[in-house]
Amino acid sequence: MQRTVTNSVKTVVFCLSTSTIKTRVHFFPSAGAAGGHSPVSCLLTLFGKGVEKKSVLLDGGRLNQPDGLRLEDAFPVLRGEVSGVFGLEIQLSCPQARINLLSSQAAVEFVSSTSSMMYGCAPFVPMTEETEEQALPPVTDRIQSPRGRSRAAVAVQDGALASSLVIVNAGQSPLKPELSHAAQAAHKPLHVGTLSPESVVEVPLDEAMFRESAAHDTIWGSLRVEKMLMPDPAQEEGASYYLLFRDPATKRPISACAL
């Protein structure tokens, strides 16, 4: 059997590495007002196409004190010619069993010589650990588990933004997301294929997706929005979804948000 452990939590983010853009990671281990400045360790695990999966343990962290680093300092491979979108798992752990780290926060910053942008990570979730199996009471009745829950997000398209969906699969199994988007009164599937274990993909949300969306006139031009539906996080362990907005001409990241 497994039990949840809240003094050891994790989240999954995405990072960029190109010849002009580098990534900074900022994290704030927090237990609210409890715990004082107890020691906290941070385990970073980088994965994705073109890089070998590697984990780095950062010591010296303290509860309720912010910290951070340049990602290429932890993973020197990102200083070289490796370029693309990568996944990063952030795990925070405190030796005190009663500390609850679920209120911790982390942010990712993309830095270039001309600009920088920062986005907040998906919420931290508890780690799990194996426990001895215990005898269960006899089953007298069964109820249907609440499956099929979903969460909604809004995609945007205009002349100043090129939007894409970034999916990070930090799990050990392939991931085939069941996504859809609103088209008039019905929902149409959004096909993104199957993600390999420990991989990340950026899916451009192109004009075809917004073709049936109503156009809204704004002071900066025409704007179209489209509703997307994604699986409930509890059904996809190790998966995180983010919306990324880029400059259509330069492909420079402008903003991002966790879904």
KEFI-201985 format. One record per residue (C-alpha): residue number from 1; residue in three letters; x, y negated, z. Coordinates in steps of 0.25 Angstrom, whole numbers, plus 5000, padded with zeros to 4 digits. Example, Ala and Ser with C-alpha at 12.3 -4.5 7.8 and 13.67 -1.06 7.14 Angstrom:
# KEFI-201985
{seq 1; type Ala; px 5049; py 5018; pz 5031}
{seq 2; type Ser; px 5055; py 5004; pz 5029}
This chain:
# KEFI-201985
{seq 1; type Met; px 5000; py 5000; pz 5000}
{seq 2; type Gln; px 5004; py 4985; pz 4999}
{seq 3; type Arg; px 5002; py 4973; pz 5008}
{seq 4; type Thr; px 5004; py 4959; pz 5004}
{seq 5; type Val; px 5015; py 4951; pz 5011}
{seq 6; type Thr; px 5014; py 4936; pz 5012}
{seq 7; type Asn; px 5028; py 4933; pz 5017}
{seq 8; type Ser; px 5033; py 4937; pz 5003}
{seq 9; type Val; px 5026; py 4931; pz 4991}
{seq 10; type Lys; px 5028; py 4929; pz 4977}
{seq 11; type Thr; px 5024; py 4921; pz 4964}
{seq 12; type Val; px 5027; py 4922; pz 4950}
{seq 13; type Val; px 5030; py 4910; pz 4941}
{seq 14; type Phe; px 5036; py 4908; pz 4927}
{seq 15; type Cys; px 5049; py 4900; pz 4924}
{seq 16; type Leu; px 5055; py 4894; pz 4911}
{seq 17; type Ser; px 5070; py 4895; pz 4907}
{seq 18; type Thr; px 5075; py 4888; pz 4894}
{seq 19; type Ser; px 5087; py 4880; pz 4889}
{seq 20; type Thr; px 5080; py 4868; pz 4894}
{seq 21; type Ile; px 5070; py 4872; pz 4905}
{seq 22; type Lys; px 5074; py 4879; pz 4918}
{seq 23; type Thr; px 5065; py 4883; pz 4930}
{seq 24; type Arg; px 5066; py 4879; pz 4945}
{seq 25; type Val; px 5058; py 4886; pz 4956}
{seq 26; type His; px 5053; py 4880; pz 4968}
{seq 27; type Phe; px 5046; py 4887; pz 4980}
{seq 28; type Phe; px 5041; py 4884; pz 4993}
{seq 29; type Pro; px 5039; py 4896; pz 5003}
{seq 30; type Ser; px 5028; py 4892; pz 5012}
{seq 31; type Ala; px 5019; py 4898; pz 5023}
{seq 32; type Gly; px 5011; py 4886; pz 5026}
{seq 33; type Ala; px 5015; py 4880; pz 5040}
{seq 34; type Ala; px 5020; py 4894; pz 5045}
{seq 35; type Gly; px 5034; py 4900; pz 5045}
{seq 36; type Gly; px 5043; py 4888; pz 5047}
{seq 37; type His; px 5055; py 4889; pz 5038}
{seq 38; type Ser; px 5056; py 4904; pz 5038}
{seq 39; type Pro; px 5066; py 4910; pz 5027}
{seq 40; type Val; px 5060; py 4913; pz 5014}
{seq 41; type Ser; px 5067; py 4921; pz 5002}
{seq 42; type Cys; px 5063; py 4918; pz 4988}
{seq 43; type Leu; px 5064; py 4929; pz 4977}
{seq 44; type Leu; px 5064; py 4925; pz 4963}
{seq 45; type Thr; px 5062; py 4935; pz 4952}
{seq 46; type Leu; px 5064; py 4931; pz 4937}
{seq 47; type Phe; px 5059; py 4939; pz 4926}
{seq 48; type Gly; px 5054; py 4938; pz 4911}
{seq 49; type Lys; px 5059; py 4940; pz 4897}
{seq 50; type Gly; px 5074; py 4938; pz 4895}
{seq 51; type Val; px 5078; py 4939; pz 4909}
{seq 52; type Glu; px 5081; py 4950; pz 4919}
{seq 53; type Lys; px 5072; py 4951; pz 4931}
{seq 54; type Lys; px 5080; py 4946; pz 4943}
{seq 55; type Ser; px 5076; py 4942; pz 4957}
{seq 56; type Val; px 5084; py 4932; pz 4965}
{seq 57; type Leu; px 5082; py 4930; pz 4980}
{seq 58; type Leu; px 5083; py 4916; pz 4986}
{seq 59; type Asp; px 5086; py 4915; pz 5001}
{seq 60; type Gly; px 5086; py 4903; pz 5010}
{seq 61; type Gly; px 5072; py 4899; pz 5008}
{seq 62; type Arg; px 5063; py 4894; pz 5019}
{seq 63; type Leu; px 5048; py 4894; pz 5021}
{seq 64; type Asn; px 5041; py 4881; pz 5019}
{seq 65; type Gln; px 5054; py 4875; pz 5012}
{seq 66; type Pro; px 5054; py 4873; pz 4997}
{seq 67; type Asp; px 5065; py 4879; pz 4988}
{seq 68; type Gly; px 5068; py 4881; pz 4974}
{seq 69; type Leu; px 5079; py 4884; pz 4963}
{seq 70; type Arg; px 5083; py 4883; pz 4949}
{seq 71; type Leu; px 5079; py 4897; pz 4943}
{seq 72; type Glu; px 5092; py 4898; pz 4935}
{seq 73; type Asp; px 5100; py 4898; pz 4948}
{seq 74; type Ala; px 5092; py 4910; pz 4952}
{seq 75; type Phe; px 5092; py 4917; pz 4938}
{seq 76; type Pro; px 5105; py 4912; pz 4930}
{seq 77; type Val; px 5099; py 4919; pz 4918}
{seq 78; type Leu; px 5090; py 4907; pz 4916}
{seq 79; type Arg; px 5102; py 4898; pz 4914}
{seq 80; type Gly; px 5105; py 4906; pz 4901}
{seq 81; type Glu; px 5098; py 4907; pz 4888}
{seq 82; type Val; px 5086; py 4914; pz 4894}
{seq 83; type Ser; px 5074; py 4906; pz 4890}
{seq 84; type Gly; px 5059; py 4908; pz 4892}
{seq 85; type Val; px 5048; py 4910; pz 4903}
{seq 86; type Phe; px 5051; py 4919; pz 4915}
{seq 87; type Gly; px 5044; py 4924; pz 4927}
{seq 88; type Leu; px 5048; py 4922; pz 4941}
{seq 89; type Glu; px 5043; py 4928; pz 4954}
{seq 90; type Ile; px 5045; py 4920; pz 4967}
{seq 91; type Gln; px 5045; py 4928; pz 4979}
{seq 92; type Leu; px 5045; py 4922; pz 4993}
{seq 93; type Ser; px 5048; py 4930; pz 5006}
{seq 94; type Cys; px 5048; py 4926; pz 5021}
{seq 95; type Pro; px 5053; py 4936; pz 5031}
{seq 96; type Gln; px 5042; py 4933; pz 5041}
{seq 97; type Ala; px 5031; py 4942; pz 5038}
{seq 98; type Arg; px 5020; py 4932; pz 5043}
{seq 99; type Ile; px 5024; py 4921; pz 5034}
{seq 100; type Asn; px 5014; py 4919; pz 5022}
{seq 101; type Leu; px 5021; py 4914; pz 5010}
{seq 102; type Leu; px 5008; py 4913; pz 5001}
{seq 103; type Ser; px 5008; py 4898; pz 5002}
{seq 104; type Ser; px 5022; py 4897; pz 4995}
{seq 105; type Gln; px 5023; py 4889; pz 4983}
{seq 106; type Ala; px 5033; py 4889; pz 4971}
{seq 107; type Ala; px 5035; py 4880; pz 4959}
{seq 108; type Val; px 5042; py 4882; pz 4946}
{seq 109; type Glu; px 5049; py 4870; pz 4939}
{seq 110; type Phe; px 5054; py 4869; pz 4924}
{seq 111; type Val; px 5065; py 4860; pz 4923}
{seq 112; type Ser; px 5071; py 4854; pz 4910}
{seq 113; type Ser; px 5080; py 4842; pz 4908}
{seq 114; type Thr; px 5068; py 4833; pz 4905}
{seq 115; type Ser; px 5057; py 4838; pz 4914}
{seq 116; type Ser; px 5052; py 4848; pz 4924}
{seq 117; type Met; px 5039; py 4854; pz 4927}
{seq 118; type Met; px 5034; py 4862; pz 4939}
{seq 119; type Tyr; px 5023; py 4872; pz 4942}
{seq 120; type Gly; px 5018; py 4880; pz 4954}
{seq 121; type Cys; px 5018; py 4895; pz 4955}
{seq 122; type Ala; px 5007; py 4904; pz 4956}
{seq 123; type Pro; px 5003; py 4907; pz 4971}
{seq 124; type Phe; px 5012; py 4916; pz 4979}
{seq 125; type Val; px 5006; py 4930; pz 4982}
{seq 126; type Pro; px 5010; py 4940; pz 4992}
{seq 127; type Met; px 5020; py 4951; pz 4990}
{seq 128; type Thr; px 5016; py 4965; pz 4993}
{seq 129; type Glu; px 5024; py 4976; pz 4999}
{seq 130; type Glu; px 5021; py 4991; pz 5001}
{seq 131; type Thr; px 5016; py 4996; pz 5014}
{seq 132; type Glu; px 5013; py 5010; pz 5019}
{seq 133; type Glu; px 5000; py 5015; pz 5014}
{seq 134; type Gln; px 4989; py 5016; pz 5024}
{seq 135; type Ala; px 4977; py 5025; pz 5025}
{seq 136; type Leu; px 4964; py 5018; pz 5019}
{seq 137; type Pro; px 4950; py 5020; pz 5024}
{seq 138; type Pro; px 4941; py 5029; pz 5016}
{seq 139; type Val; px 4934; py 5022; pz 5004}
{seq 140; type Thr; px 4919; py 5021; pz 5007}
{seq 141; type Asp; px 4916; py 5011; pz 4995}
{seq 142; type Arg; px 4923; py 5004; pz 4984}
{seq 143; type Ile; px 4921; py 4990; pz 4979}
{seq 144; type Gln; px 4925; py 4984; pz 4966}
{seq 145; type Ser; px 4938; py 4976; pz 4967}
{seq 146; type Pro; px 4936; py 4961; pz 4962}
{seq 147; type Arg; px 4944; py 4962; pz 4949}
{seq 148; type Gly; px 4943; py 4954; pz 4937}
{seq 149; type Arg; px 4945; py 4940; pz 4944}
{seq 150; type Ser; px 4952; py 4930; pz 4936}
{seq 151; type Arg; px 4958; py 4916; pz 4937}
{seq 152; type Ala; px 4956; py 4904; pz 4927}
{seq 153; type Ala; px 4965; py 4894; pz 4921}
{seq 154; type Val; px 4964; py 4883; pz 4911}
{seq 155; type Ala; px 4973; py 4882; pz 4899}
{seq 156; type Val; px 4975; py 4868; pz 4893}
{seq 157; type Gln; px 4979; py 4864; pz 4879}
{seq 158; type Asp; px 4982; py 4850; pz 4873}
{seq 159; type Gly; px 4992; py 4843; pz 4864}
{seq 160; type Ala; px 5002; py 4841; pz 4876}
{seq 161; type Leu; px 5002; py 4855; pz 4882}
{seq 162; type Ala; px 5005; py 4869; pz 4877}
{seq 163; type Ser; px 4999; py 4879; pz 4888}
{seq 164; type Ser; px 5003; py 4893; pz 4890}
{seq 165; type Leu; px 5000; py 4904; pz 4900}
{seq 166; type Val; px 5012; py 4910; pz 4907}
{seq 167; type Ile; px 5010; py 4924; pz 4913}
{seq 168; type Val; px 5021; py 4930; pz 4922}
{seq 169; type Asn; px 5020; py 4945; pz 4925}
{seq 170; type Ala; px 5030; py 4948; pz 4937}
{seq 171; type Gly; px 5023; py 4962; pz 4939}
{seq 172; type Gln; px 5029; py 4975; pz 4936}
{seq 173; type Ser; px 5018; py 4979; pz 4926}
{seq 174; type Pro; px 5013; py 4973; pz 4913}
{seq 175; type Leu; px 5003; py 4962; pz 4914}
{seq 176; type Lys; px 4992; py 4961; pz 4904}
{seq 177; type Pro; px 4984; py 4948; pz 4908}
{seq 178; type Glu; px 4969; py 4947; pz 4905}
{seq 179; type Leu; px 4968; py 4933; pz 4902}
{seq 180; type Ser; px 4956; py 4925; pz 4895}
{seq 181; type His; px 4952; py 4911; pz 4891}
{seq 182; type Ala; px 4939; py 4904; pz 4889}
{seq 183; type Ala; px 4934; py 4903; pz 4875}
{seq 184; type Gln; px 4921; py 4895; pz 4875}
{seq 185; type Ala; px 4912; py 4904; pz 4884}
{seq 186; type Ala; px 4920; py 4917; pz 4883}
{seq 187; type His; px 4934; py 4921; pz 4887}
{seq 188; type Lys; px 4944; py 4926; pz 4878}
{seq 189; type Pro; px 4956; py 4935; pz 4881}
{seq 190; type Leu; px 4970; py 4928; pz 4881}
{seq 191; type His; px 4979; py 4938; pz 4876}
{seq 192; type Val; px 4993; py 4937; pz 4882}
{seq 193; type Gly; px 4998; py 4952; pz 4881}
{seq 194; type Thr; px 5005; py 4960; pz 4892}
{seq 195; type Leu; px 5016; py 4955; pz 4900}
{seq 196; type Ser; px 5027; py 4964; pz 4904}
{seq 197; type Pro; px 5031; py 4966; pz 4918}
{seq 198; type Glu; px 5039; py 4954; pz 4924}
{seq 199; type Ser; px 5037; py 4945; pz 4912}
{seq 200; type Val; px 5031; py 4932; pz 4909}
{seq 201; type Val; px 5024; py 4926; pz 4896}
{seq 202; type Glu; px 5020; py 4913; pz 4892}
{seq 203; type Val; px 5007; py 4913; pz 4883}
{seq 204; type Pro; px 5004; py 4900; pz 4875}
{seq 205; type Leu; px 4990; py 4896; pz 4876}
{seq 206; type Asp; px 4988; py 4892; pz 4861}
{seq 207; type Glu; px 4978; py 4885; pz 4854}
{seq 208; type Ala; px 4970; py 4897; pz 4851}
{seq 209; type Met; px 4966; py 4899; pz 4866}
{seq 210; type Phe; px 4960; py 4884; pz 4866}
{seq 211; type Arg; px 4953; py 4885; pz 4852}
{seq 212; type Glu; px 4939; py 4886; pz 4858}
{seq 213; type Ser; px 4942; py 4877; pz 4870}
{seq 214; type Ala; px 4935; py 4863; pz 4870}
{seq 215; type Ala; px 4944; py 4851; pz 4867}
{seq 216; type His; px 4945; py 4840; pz 4877}
{seq 217; type Asp; px 4949; py 4826; pz 4873}
{seq 218; type Thr; px 4959; py 4820; pz 4883}
{seq 219; type Ile; px 4968; py 4807; pz 4883}
{seq 220; type Trp; px 4980; py 4816; pz 4878}
{seq 221; type Gly; px 4972; py 4824; pz 4867}
{seq 222; type Ser; px 4964; py 4836; pz 4866}
{seq 223; type Leu; px 4964; py 4846; pz 4878}
{seq 224; type Arg; px 4959; py 4860; pz 4878}
{seq 225; type Val; px 4957; py 4869; pz 4890}
{seq 226; type Glu; px 4954; py 4884; pz 4891}
{seq 227; type Lys; px 4951; py 4893; pz 4903}
{seq 228; type Met; px 4959; py 4905; pz 4905}
{seq 229; type Leu; px 4956; py 4917; pz 4914}
{seq 230; type Met; px 4967; py 4926; pz 4921}
{seq 231; type Pro; px 4967; py 4938; pz 4930}
{seq 232; type Asp; px 4967; py 4936; pz 4945}
{seq 233; type Pro; px 4981; py 4936; pz 4951}
{seq 234; type Ala; px 4978; py 4947; pz 4960}
{seq 235; type Gln; px 4976; py 4957; pz 4948}
{seq 236; type Glu; px 4990; py 4954; pz 4942}
{seq 237; type Glu; px 5001; py 4955; pz 4952}
{seq 238; type Gly; px 5013; py 4948; pz 4948}
{seq 239; type Ala; px 5007; py 4940; pz 4937}
{seq 240; type Ser; px 5006; py 4924; pz 4936}
{seq 241; type Tyr; px 5000; py 4915; pz 4926}
{seq 242; type Tyr; px 5004; py 4901; pz 4923}
{seq 243; type Leu; px 5000; py 4890; pz 4913}
{seq 244; type Leu; px 5011; py 4883; pz 4907}
{seq 245; type Phe; px 5010; py 4870; pz 4899}
{seq 246; type Arg; px 5021; py 4866; pz 4889}
{seq 247; type Asp; px 5024; py 4854; pz 4880}
{seq 248; type Pro; px 5019; py 4859; pz 4866}
{seq 249; type Ala; px 5031; py 4853; pz 4859}
{seq 250; type Thr; px 5043; py 4855; pz 4868}
{seq 251; type Lys; px 5037; py 4867; pz 4876}
{seq 252; type Arg; px 5042; py 4861; pz 4889}
{seq 253; type Pro; px 5033; py 4865; pz 4901}
{seq 254; type Ile; px 5024; py 4854; pz 4906}
{seq 255; type Ser; px 5017; py 4861; pz 4917}
{seq 256; type Ala; px 5012; py 4875; pz 4922}
{seq 257; type Cys; px 5003; py 4881; pz 4932}
{seq 258; type Ala; px 5000; py 4894; pz 4939}
{seq 259; type Leu; px 4987; py 4901; pz 4936}
